[in-house]
């Protein structure tokens, strides 16, 4: 029972006692001063009529001064109670009735309990919705909980650090709990969850050094989103400036899938997909492409490839190596491969460590001095980048904590060095398109990386995430048994591409339109997160 409900109950109880008392006095007064004895029920009726201002019936016109004074007191009491009842009872009742308040309890099974609502939580919820997995968000702030409830989010209001709150969301029947608040609060949530039920506990940490404390508190898995993003950016750097193939996903034998950034001045820079003749020249197939920040699969033959494009290709190792040569620029290959890292927080530190291990020269820029910082300066100051040797750099990694600052830094860098590769970290997904328009070649959003990895962990999927933007998944789909690839039309209906089929331990990669699928085939699919979700919703 909440505050206004409790207040209403007390008010109604007090009103009943007051009416009964007035009825007793009125009944006595009518017998003693008016010489007109009445039943107690009639006296109570008169009191109710007086309090509600609906009239006095046949009793109107009292002769004794005492009864007139009594009726005057009842009149004043009734009016006063009406004005008191409006703010205390009526207005809260109307507010409760007309507004949609978040509940404080739910009943569910095999659901995911999410403590706090964040951008990566939104990504997780989208993943869960696409797979028909239920969830509930626990929000401690009443106003915020009500807002989320109005927006259609399945939310309850309660303190996620309190065991009784976790019991009210059926934690014991949940498949996992995700703690996504502040580091200290997440540890407290993990303790409460461990005491409440034997459920899988996953926590996030902004400061990777406190991860062990979360494990001590009971967390089964601890994610550090900034470190994840840093590692992904570092992979992109080494792939972009190296003449060798970077990380690839092996499908079978030497048949692989890889992302290949297009360098300015390369053989493929500025040509249309149809004109590139990639398959004829190398044997590799273009599965999809990132064109100015948007993934398309398959790319339109008229789409133009440029230095901001990244091709997603599949083929045998020798074919991919041959295609890699076509993506490289002679100008860039003569450079020394220096990488400028702007921002030396956890993301920047992770990039620095990974790139240094690869033997690539680095220049670190930050606004605060540190033994590993080479240039101390403002990230939007041309002088800072000139001091960092931007003219000789092959790539710049922007690991700044603010998206607005990152966009401005991208504009400055692009003016100073039109050919340099700009690889940026975005805090919010809304900043991705701005960064591509400002001139970034590759952008990775913090919320996307952590949210999608979290979803794959909770759902225990056989997912091979590629740079946390494109997924390569292996799945069975009995519903497609007996259909050819042409009849299934998976690419047009979902945006996914079937690049291989595993049948009786034999992986087939040469797939034509008339290839017939069987119910027990394992399909190897490539697509964005949304495309994979759509495939699951439509066919699984």
N, C-alpha and C positions, 0 to 999 in steps of 0.2 A: 504494500500500500504506500503510494507516494504522499508527499506533504499535503497537497490540496485535498486528496481523498480522506486523509486522516482528519484534516481540519473540518471538512464537510460532515464527517461522521460525528465529531464532537459538537458541531453547531446544531445538527438535527436533534441530538440527544438533549442538549440544553434547551432547545425550543420546546420539545415535548414536555420536559419537566416544568417549564415556565407556564405553558398552556394548562397543564393539569392543576398547577397551583392557583392560577387565576380562576379556573373553573370551580375549584373548591370554595374560593372566596366569594365568587359570584353566586353560587348556589346558597351559601350561608346568608349573603346580603339580601337576596330575594325573599327568603323566609323571614328574616329578622326585621328588615327595614321597609319592605314593600308589602309584607303579609301575602305574598303570592308564591307559595312553595312550588318549585320546579324539580323535575328529575335531573339527576347529575348529567345524563347524556344531553339534555336540552341546554343546560348551563355550558357544557363543553362546546356545543354547537355555536352558542352566542359568542364565546371567546374566539373560536376559529373565524367566525364571520367578522368579528372586530379586527382581528390581526390581519386578515386578508382584505379588509375594507370592502367586503361584499354586502354589508348591511346588517341590520339587527332584527329584522323580522317583526313579529308581534310584540316584542319586549320593549320597543322604542317608547320613550316618554316616561322616564322614571320620576317618582314623586319625591323621594328622600334625597337630601343633599349628599349623603354618604354614597349612594349608588351612582349619582351623577359624577362625583369625583372618581369613583372606581372606573366608570366607563371612559372618562377622560384619560385616566392613566393607561387603560388598555389601548385606547386610540393612539396615544403617543408611543407606547411600546411597540405596537404593530408597525407604525410608520418607520420608527427607528430600526426595527429588525429588517424591514424591506431594504433600506439603504445600506445596512451592514451586510446583508446577504449578497447584494450585487457583486462587490469586489471579492468577497470571501468565498462564495460558493458558485454563483451564477456565471461570472466571467471566466473563472478557471474551467468550469464545466464546458462552456461553449468552446473555449480554446482547445481543450482536450478532445472535444467531439469533432471540431472542424479541421484541426491540424493532424498530421500523421506523425505520431511520436514513435521513435524507435523502441522496440520491445526490450525486455531485460532477460528474456529466456527463449530458448528454442529447443526443439527435439529433432535429432537427426542421427544418422549413422554413416560411417565411411566418408565423412566430410573433412574439410581442412579448416582449422581454426586460425585466423589471421589476426594477430594482435597489433593494431594500428593500421592506418590506411595511407599508403605512400604510392608514388609513381610506379615503383617496381611491383607493389601490391596490385595495382591496376593491371599490369601485364600478366601477373599470375592469375588473376581472376578471369581475364580473357581466355587464357589457356584452359582453365578449369571449366569454364562455361562451354567451350568448344568440345570438350570431352564429356560433358554431362556429369561432371563431378561437383557436388555441392560444396559450399563454403559458408563461413560466417565471419564477419569482421567484428572484433571486440573494440569498441571505442569508449574511452573514459570520459570524454567531454560530451555532455548532454546535447548542447547546441550542434556540435559537429556530427554527433550520431543522428540527430533528427534530419540534418541536411543530407547526409548520405542516404538515409532511409527514403527521403523525398526523391532522391536521384535514382532510386531503384536498386541500391546496393543492399545486399542482405546483411544487416548489421544489428548488433545488440548493444545497449548501453550498459557499461559496467567496467570495473577496475580489473584489467588483465593480470595484475599482480596478486589479486585475491583469489584463493582457491575456490571460494563459493561461486565467484563469477564463472570460473572455468567449469565448474560442475553444472552450472545453468546452461552451458552450451554443449553439454554431452561430450566433454573432452575424452572420457573413457571409451567412447564409441567412434572417435575421430581417427582418421588415418594419419594425421600429422598436425602439429602446431607450429606456426611460423611467428617468431618474435621479431618485429620490424620497427621497434621504437629506438630510443637512445640506448647506447651501449650498457649503461648501468641498469636501466629499466629492463632491458632484454635479459640480463642475468637474473634479475628478480623474477621475471616472468618464467624463466626456465626452472627456477627453484620451485615456484608455485605449481607449475605443470608437472614436474617430477613427483611432487608430493600428492598430486591429485589423481594421476592416472599413469599407466604404463603406455604412453603414446610417444611416437617419434617426435622429437623436438629439434627444430631448426632455427638458428638465430643468425642475425646479421651483426657485424661489427664495423664501425667506421674506423676505429683504431685497431689495426691488426694485432697489436701487442697485447690486447686484453682477450684474445680468442681463448687462451687456456682457462681463464676464469669462467668463461661461458661453459666450457666443457666440465669444469669442476662443479658448476651449478646444475648440470644434468643435460646439457645440449648434446644431441647425437651428432649434429653437423653444424659447423660455423662457417658462414660465408663472409668474405671481405670483398665487397663490390669494387672498391677502388683498385685492389690488387688484380682482380679479374680483368678489369678494363685495361690496366697497365700492361698485363701480359698479352692481351689481344692487340693493343696498339703496337707493342714491340714486335709481334709476329708480322704485323702489316708493314712495319718499317723494313725489317730484314727482307721480306718478300719484294717490296717495292724497289729496293736499291741493289738487290743481289742479281747476278746473272744466272744463279742456280734456281731451281724450283724451290719454293718455300714449303711450308706445311701442306701436305696433300692428304686426302682421305683415300685409302686403298679399298677398292671395292672387291677386287678379286685378282690374284696374281699381280701383274703389273698394270692392271686397268685402274685408273685413278681419277679423282676429280680435284680440281684446284681453282683458286682464284688468281687471276693474272692482271695486275694494274697496267694500264697503258701509259707509257711515258711520252712526254712531249717530244716530237721529232722522230718517233719510231715509225716503222713501216705501216703500222695500223692507225696512226694518229691522223684524224681528219677524213677517214674513208668510211663509206657506208658498209653495213653488214654484208649486203649482197655483193659489193665490190671487193670485199676483203678476201673472198675465196679461201677462207681459213680451212675448211674441210678438205678442199681439193689440194691445197698446198701442204697441209700437215697431217691430215687424217683425223685430227681432233674435232670434236663437235662442241659448238657453243650452246650450252644448256640455258644460260641466262646472262644478264648483264646489268650492272649498276650504271645507270645513265643519269648523271646529275642528281644523285641521291635517291633515285627511284629504281627498284628492282623490277625488271621485266623478264618474263619467261614464257615463250621464247621471245627474243628481241625481234622487232619488225625488220624485214630486209632493208627497209629504207632508213632505219635508225643510224645515225652517224656516231662513230666511235671517236673519242678525243682523249686528251690527257686526263680528263676527269672520270673516265670510264674504267670499270673493272669487269673483266669477262669471267664468267663461271664456265669452265670447260671440262669436258670429260674425254678420256682417251688413254691409250697406252703410254707408258713413261716416255718412250722415245718421241712419240707424237707431241706430248706436252712440252718436252724440252725444245723441240723444233719451234713450237708456237711461242714459247717464252722468248726466243731470239727475235721474233717479229715484234714483240712488245717493248723491246729495249731501245733506248736512244743512244746513238753514237756520242752525242754531246755529254750525256750523263755518264756514260761508261768511262769517259776520260777523266771525270771528276774523282776526287779522293774518297768519296763516300761518307763525308762528314754529316753527322746528324745533330741538329740543334734541338735541344729539349727545353721547352719553355714552361717553367713551373716545376718545383721540386718538392711537391707534397708526396703523398703515397703513390699516386698514379705516376708522377714523373720519376720517382725513385725506382719504381718497378720497371719502367721503360729503360731507365739508365742502366740498371743491373743486367737486364736481359740483352740489351744492345751491346753493352761492353763485353759480355761473355761471348758474343758472336764476333768479337774482334773488330768492331766498327768504331771509328773515332767519334767522340761525342763532345759537344759544347753545351754546358748546362747554364741556363739563364733563370734567375729568380730575383725577386725584389728584396730578399734577405740573404745575408752572407752565410756561407757554409763551406766547409773544406772541399766539398765536391762541386760547389758552384763556381763556374769560370767567369761569368759576367753578372754583376749585380746591377739591376736597372729595371726600368719600367717596361712592361710587356707591350705597350703601345707606342713606344718611343723609337723612331727610326735609328737614332744613334746607338741604342742598345743592340739592335739587330746587326748594324754595321760592325760594331765591336765584336759581335759573336761570329762574324765571317759569313754572313748570309749569302754573299756572292759565290762562295765556294761550297756551300752546303748542297747536299743531295736531297735532304728531307728535313722538315721541321715538324716536331711533335708538339702540339699545344695541349698541355696538361694543366690547364688553368681551372680554378674552381667555379668561375662565373661565366655563364654563356655569353652575356653581353660583352664582357672583356675579350672572350675568345673570338667573337665575331669581328670586333674592331682590330684585334691583333692579326686576324686573317687578312683583312683589307690592307693593313700596313705591309705585311709580308708580300702579298701578291703584287703590290706596287713596286717594292724593292727588288723582288726576284720572281719574275713571271713564270719561270720554268721550274722552280723548286717544288718538290712534293710536300703538300701540307696535309698532315694527318692530325685530326682534332678529336678531343673528348668533349662530348656534350653532357651536361648534367641532366637536362630535360629533353624528352623526345621532340618537344616543340622547337628546340633550337637547331635540329638537324638540317632542316631545309634552309634556314637562314645561313648556316655555315657553308652549305654547298653553293648558295647564291653568292656568298662573299668570296668564293674561290677555293674552298677546301677540296682536296681530292678524295679524302676518306674521313668519314665521321662515325664515331661509335658512341651510343648513348648509354650512360650509366644505368638507367632504369631498365633498358631493354636487355642488357647483358645479364644483370643479376636476376631480373624477373623470369627470363626464359630459362636460365640455368636452374633456378629454383623450381620451376614447373617440371622440368625434366627429372630432377631429383625426386620430387614428391610422387610423380606418376610412375617412377621406375621404368621409364621408357628406354628402349634400345635406340637412343638418339645420338648421332654423331654431329654435334653442332660445329659448323664451320665459321669461325670468327664471330660466333654468337649472332650472326645476322641471317645466314642462310642455313637451313637444316637439311641434312641428309639422313633420312630415316629408313629403317628396314621394317616392313610391316606385312602382315598377311591380310588379304581381303577376299574371303570366300564369295562375296556378292558379285565379284567380277569374273568368276569362273565361267568358262565357255565363251567369253567375249574376246574379240580381237582388240588390239590397241586402238584401231580405227573406230570400232564400235563403242568402246569405253570412253573415248575422247576425253581422257583424264586431264590433259593439258588445258583444253579450252574450258572445261567445266570447273576446274579447281585452281589452275595456275601452276600445278605441280608437273614435273617431268619424270617419267619412268626411265631411268638410265640403265637399269639392269634387272634381271629376274633370276632368282636362285630357285632351281628345281632339282630335287634329289641330289643335293650337294654340288650341283653343277651350276656355275654362274654364267648366265648368257648376257652378253653385252651388245651383240649385233641384233638389234630389235627393229623390225620393219613394221609398217602399219598393219600387216596381216598376221602378226605374231599373236597366237591365241593363248590367253591366260587360263590357268587352272586354279581351282579353289584352294589348293594347298601350296601355291607359289608364294615365295617371299619376294615382295616388290621392293626395290631400292628407289626411293623417291627423292627428288631435290625440289626445294621451294622455300619461299619465305615462311615465316612463322604463320602468317594469316592463311597462306595457301595450304600448308600442312594441316592446319585446323579445319579448313574447308573440306579437304579430302576426308579427314576423320569423320566429320559431320555427315558427309554425303554417302560415303561408301562403307565405313566400318560399322 
